[in-house]
Amino acid sequence: MSANCPECDAEITLTKPMRGEIIVCPDCGVELEVTNENPLALELAPQEEEDWGE
């Protein structure tokens, strides 16, 4: 299964995608989250918030 990176439009192929899986685009290096398995859909992974102990 393949989908395009939403950041750089590179084609990314995954053999066994799992919803919620975080992958890295081999072209631009951005972290992507698998949001759907069939058809394969990728979105930018949510950035983790820093915890400053507040």
MODELLER restraints for C-alpha pairs under 7 A, 6 or more apart:
rsr = mdl.restraints
at = mdl.atoms
rsr.add(forms.Gaussian(group=physical.xy_distance, feature=features.Distance(at['CA:1:A'], at['CA:13:A']), mean=5.57, stdev=0.5))
rsr.add(forms.Gaussian(group=physical.xy_distance, feature=features.Distance(at['CA:1:A'], at['CA:14:A']), mean=5.57, stdev=0.5))
rsr.add(forms.Gaussian(group=physical.xy_distance, feature=features.Distance(at['CA:1:A'], at['CA:15:A']), mean=6.19, stdev=0.5))
rsr.add(forms.Gaussian(group=physical.xy_distance, feature=features.Distance(at['CA:1:A'], at['CA:40:A']), mean=6.32, stdev=0.5))
rsr.add(forms.Gaussian(group=physical.xy_distance, feature=features.Distance(at['CA:2:A'], at['CA:11:A']), mean=6.59, stdev=0.5))
rsr.add(forms.Gaussian(group=physical.xy_distance, feature=features.Distance(at['CA:2:A'], at['CA:12:A']), mean=5.37, stdev=0.5))
rsr.add(forms.Gaussian(group=physical.xy_distance, feature=features.Distance(at['CA:2:A'], at['CA:13:A']), mean=4.11, stdev=0.5))
rsr.add(forms.Gaussian(group=physical.xy_distance, feature=features.Distance(at['CA:2:A'], at['CA:14:A']), mean=6.15, stdev=0.5))
rsr.add(forms.Gaussian(group=physical.xy_distance, feature=features.Distance(at['CA:2:A'], at['CA:40:A']), mean=6.29, stdev=0.5))
rsr.add(forms.Gaussian(group=physical.xy_distance, feature=features.Distance(at['CA:3:A'], at['CA:11:A']), mean=5.72, stdev=0.5))
rsr.add(forms.Gaussian(group=physical.xy_distance, feature=features.Distance(at['CA:3:A'], at['CA:12:A']), mean=5.45, stdev=0.5))
rsr.add(forms.Gaussian(group=physical.xy_distance, feature=features.Distance(at['CA:3:A'], at['CA:13:A']), mean=6.62, stdev=0.5))
rsr.add(forms.Gaussian(group=physical.xy_distance, feature=features.Distance(at['CA:3:A'], at['CA:40:A']), mean=5.92, stdev=0.5))
rsr.add(forms.Gaussian(group=physical.xy_distance, feature=features.Distance(at['CA:3:A'], at['CA:41:A']), mean=6.23, stdev=0.5))
rsr.add(forms.Gaussian(group=physical.xy_distance, feature=features.Distance(at['CA:3:A'], at['CA:42:A']), mean=6.90, stdev=0.5))
rsr.add(forms.Gaussian(group=physical.xy_distance, feature=features.Distance(at['CA:4:A'], at['CA:10:A']), mean=5.30, stdev=0.5))
rsr.add(forms.Gaussian(group=physical.xy_distance, feature=features.Distance(at['CA:4:A'], at['CA:11:A']), mean=4.42, stdev=0.5))
rsr.add(forms.Gaussian(group=physical.xy_distance, feature=features.Distance(at['CA:4:A'], at['CA:12:A']), mean=5.78, stdev=0.5))
rsr.add(forms.Gaussian(group=physical.xy_distance, feature=features.Distance(at['CA:5:A'], at['CA:11:A']), mean=6.37, stdev=0.5))
rsr.add(forms.Gaussian(group=physical.xy_distance, feature=features.Distance(at['CA:5:A'], at['CA:12:A']), mean=6.74, stdev=0.5))
rsr.add(forms.Gaussian(group=physical.xy_distance, feature=features.Distance(at['CA:5:A'], at['CA:25:A']), mean=6.88, stdev=0.5))
rsr.add(forms.Gaussian(group=physical.xy_distance, feature=features.Distance(at['CA:5:A'], at['CA:42:A']), mean=6.77, stdev=0.5))
rsr.add(forms.Gaussian(group=physical.xy_distance, feature=features.Distance(at['CA:6:A'], at['CA:43:A']), mean=6.33, stdev=0.5))
rsr.add(forms.Gaussian(group=physical.xy_distance, feature=features.Distance(at['CA:8:A'], at['CA:28:A']), mean=6.55, stdev=0.5))
rsr.add(forms.Gaussian(group=physical.xy_distance, feature=features.Distance(at['CA:10:A'], at['CA:27:A']), mean=6.65, stdev=0.5))
rsr.add(forms.Gaussian(group=physical.xy_distance, feature=features.Distance(at['CA:17:A'], at['CA:37:A']), mean=5.89, stdev=0.5))
rsr.add(forms.Gaussian(group=physical.xy_distance, feature=features.Distance(at['CA:18:A'], at['CA:34:A']), mean=6.60, stdev=0.5))
rsr.add(forms.Gaussian(group=physical.xy_distance, feature=features.Distance(at['CA:18:A'], at['CA:37:A']), mean=6.24, stdev=0.5))
rsr.add(forms.Gaussian(group=physical.xy_distance, feature=features.Distance(at['CA:19:A'], at['CA:34:A']), mean=5.07, stdev=0.5))
rsr.add(forms.Gaussian(group=physical.xy_distance, feature=features.Distance(at['CA:19:A'], at['CA:35:A']), mean=5.40, stdev=0.5))
rsr.add(forms.Gaussian(group=physical.xy_distance, feature=features.Distance(at['CA:19:A'], at['CA:36:A']), mean=5.67, stdev=0.5))
rsr.add(forms.Gaussian(group=physical.xy_distance, feature=features.Distance(at['CA:19:A'], at['CA:37:A']), mean=6.04, stdev=0.5))
rsr.add(forms.Gaussian(group=physical.xy_distance, feature=features.Distance(at['CA:20:A'], at['CA:33:A']), mean=5.86, stdev=0.5))
rsr.add(forms.Gaussian(group=physical.xy_distance, feature=features.Distance(at['CA:20:A'], at['CA:34:A']), mean=5.32, stdev=0.5))
rsr.add(forms.Gaussian(group=physical.xy_distance, feature=features.Distance(at['CA:20:A'], at['CA:35:A']), mean=6.14, stdev=0.5))
rsr.add(forms.Gaussian(group=physical.xy_distance, feature=features.Distance(at['CA:21:A'], at['CA:33:A']), mean=5.62, stdev=0.5))
rsr.add(forms.Gaussian(group=physical.xy_distance, feature=features.Distance(at['CA:21:A'], at['CA:34:A']), mean=5.38, stdev=0.5))
rsr.add(forms.Gaussian(group=physical.xy_distance, feature=features.Distance(at['CA:22:A'], at['CA:31:A']), mean=6.53, stdev=0.5))
rsr.add(forms.Gaussian(group=physical.xy_distance, feature=features.Distance(at['CA:22:A'], at['CA:32:A']), mean=5.52, stdev=0.5))
rsr.add(forms.Gaussian(group=physical.xy_distance, feature=features.Distance(at['CA:22:A'], at['CA:33:A']), mean=4.56, stdev=0.5))
rsr.add(forms.Gaussian(group=physical.xy_distance, feature=features.Distance(at['CA:22:A'], at['CA:34:A']), mean=6.52, stdev=0.5))
rsr.add(forms.Gaussian(group=physical.xy_distance, feature=features.Distance(at['CA:22:A'], at['CA:45:A']), mean=6.93, stdev=0.5))
rsr.add(forms.Gaussian(group=physical.xy_distance, feature=features.Distance(at['CA:23:A'], at['CA:31:A']), mean=5.72, stdev=0.5))
rsr.add(forms.Gaussian(group=physical.xy_distance, feature=features.Distance(at['CA:23:A'], at['CA:32:A']), mean=5.24, stdev=0.5))
rsr.add(forms.Gaussian(group=physical.xy_distance, feature=features.Distance(at['CA:23:A'], at['CA:33:A']), mean=6.35, stdev=0.5))
rsr.add(forms.Gaussian(group=physical.xy_distance, feature=features.Distance(at['CA:24:A'], at['CA:30:A']), mean=5.64, stdev=0.5))
rsr.add(forms.Gaussian(group=physical.xy_distance, feature=features.Distance(at['CA:24:A'], at['CA:31:A']), mean=4.55, stdev=0.5))
rsr.add(forms.Gaussian(group=physical.xy_distance, feature=features.Distance(at['CA:24:A'], at['CA:32:A']), mean=5.94, stdev=0.5))
rsr.add(forms.Gaussian(group=physical.xy_distance, feature=features.Distance(at['CA:25:A'], at['CA:31:A']), mean=6.48, stdev=0.5))
rsr.add(forms.Gaussian(group=physical.xy_distance, feature=features.Distance(at['CA:31:A'], at['CA:44:A']), mean=6.28, stdev=0.5))
rsr.add(forms.Gaussian(group=physical.xy_distance, feature=features.Distance(at['CA:31:A'], at['CA:45:A']), mean=5.53, stdev=0.5))
rsr.add(forms.Gaussian(group=physical.xy_distance, feature=features.Distance(at['CA:32:A'], at['CA:42:A']), mean=6.15, stdev=0.5))
rsr.add(forms.Gaussian(group=physical.xy_distance, feature=features.Distance(at['CA:32:A'], at['CA:43:A']), mean=5.53, stdev=0.5))
rsr.add(forms.Gaussian(group=physical.xy_distance, feature=features.Distance(at['CA:32:A'], at['CA:44:A']), mean=4.57, stdev=0.5))
rsr.add(forms.Gaussian(group=physical.xy_distance, feature=features.Distance(at['CA:32:A'], at['CA:45:A']), mean=4.60, stdev=0.5))
rsr.add(forms.Gaussian(group=physical.xy_distance, feature=features.Distance(at['CA:33:A'], at['CA:42:A']), mean=5.62, stdev=0.5))
rsr.add(forms.Gaussian(group=physical.xy_distance, feature=features.Distance(at['CA:33:A'], at['CA:43:A']), mean=5.41, stdev=0.5))
rsr.add(forms.Gaussian(group=physical.xy_distance, feature=features.Distance(at['CA:33:A'], at['CA:44:A']), mean=6.02, stdev=0.5))
rsr.add(forms.Gaussian(group=physical.xy_distance, feature=features.Distance(at['CA:33:A'], at['CA:45:A']), mean=4.81, stdev=0.5))
rsr.add(forms.Gaussian(group=physical.xy_distance, feature=features.Distance(at['CA:34:A'], at['CA:41:A']), mean=5.97, stdev=0.5))
rsr.add(forms.Gaussian(group=physical.xy_distance, feature=features.Distance(at['CA:34:A'], at['CA:42:A']), mean=4.80, stdev=0.5))
rsr.add(forms.Gaussian(group=physical.xy_distance, feature=features.Distance(at['CA:34:A'], at['CA:43:A']), mean=6.71, stdev=0.5))
rsr.add(forms.Gaussian(group=physical.xy_distance, feature=features.Distance(at['CA:35:A'], at['CA:41:A']), mean=5.50, stdev=0.5))
rsr.add(forms.Gaussian(group=physical.xy_distance, feature=features.Distance(at['CA:35:A'], at['CA:42:A']), mean=5.67, stdev=0.5))
rsr.add(forms.Gaussian(group=physical.xy_distance, feature=features.Distance(at['CA:35:A'], at['CA:43:A']), mean=6.66, stdev=0.5))
